Amino acid sequence: MALTDLTRTGVIPASGTLSLFVTPSARQNWTVQQISISAPTVSALAVGNIYRNGQFVSFFIPSGDMVGDVPYLPLANGRTLEIRWTNATPGAAVQATLFYDDGQG
């Protein structure tokens, strides 16, 4: 079990909707233990949601939050985790950092 992290970043486009995607690589099965959100300039009217293969998993506070608790979120090889902001401030920088176990010795 090797704990590691992965960061994805983006800038909210004019539409106000942005998704950051994460998919395990090299036939790994991950166990996501925490997702940390940072987007301090996103408006309070924004909405933040997390989906796994299109299925709703959790909401988050769009300007900054820590999402995680037991049970952890399994993310099998070939599955995609989507971290989505909607109705967000265009031009705002966003970041999501996943802390996960990659299942490797």
Residue pairs with C-beta under 8 A, 6 or more apart in sequence:
1 101
1 103
1 104
1 105
2 101
2 102
2 103
2 104
2 105
3 33
3 99
3 100
3 101
4 99
4 100
4 101
4 102
5 97
5 98
5 99
5 100
6 22
6 97
6 98
6 100
7 95
7 96
7 97
7 98
8 20
8 21
8 22
8 83
8 95
8 96
8 97
8 98
9 20
9 93
9 94
9 95
9 96
10 18
10 20
10 93
10 94
10 95
11 18
11 91
11 92
11 93
11 94
12 18
12 42
12 85
12 88
12 89
12 90
12 91
12 92
12 94
13 90
14 90
15 90
16 46
16 85
16 86
16 87
16 88
16 89
16 90
17 84
17 85
17 86
17 87
17 88
18 84
18 85
18 88
18 94
19 82
19 83
19 84
19 85
20 82
20 83
20 84
20 94
20 96
21 80
21 81
21 82
21 83
22 75
22 80
22 81
22 83
22 98
23 78
23 79
23 80
23 81
24 30
24 75
24 76
24 77
24 78
24 79
24 102
27 77
28 77
28 102
28 103
28 104
29 74
29 75
29 76
29 77
29 103
30 74
30 75
30 76
30 100
30 101
30 102
30 103
31 72
31 73
31 74
31 75
31 100
31 101
31 103
32 68
32 72
32 73
32 74
32 75
32 81
32 98
32 99
32 100
33 68
33 72
33 73
33 99
33 100
33 101
34 66
34 67
34 68
34 98
34 99
35 50
35 60
35 66
35 67
35 68
35 83
35 96
35 97
35 98
35 99
36 65
36 66
36 67
36 96
36 97
36 99
37 48
37 60
37 61
37 62
37 63
37 64
37 65
37 66
37 67
37 83
37 94
37 95
37 96
38 64
38 94
38 95
38 96
38 97
39 46
39 62
39 63
39 64
39 85
39 88
39 92
39 93
39 94
39 95
40 63
40 64
41 63
41 89
41 92
41 93
42 62
42 63
42 85
42 88
42 89
42 92
42 94
43 87
43 88
43 89
43 92
44 63
45 87
46 62
46 63
46 85
46 86
46 87
46 88
46 89
47 59
47 62
47 85
47 86
47 87
48 59
48 60
48 61
48 62
48 65
48 83
48 84
48 85
49 56
49 58
49 59
49 60
49 84
49 86
50 56
50 57
50 58
50 59
50 60
50 67
50 81
50 82
50 83
50 84
51 57
51 81
51 82
51 84
52 73
52 75
52 79
52 80
52 81
52 82
53 79
53 80
54 82
57 73
57 81
58 67
60 67
60 83
62 85
62 88
68 99
72 101
73 81
75 81
75 100
81 98
83 96
85 94
88 94
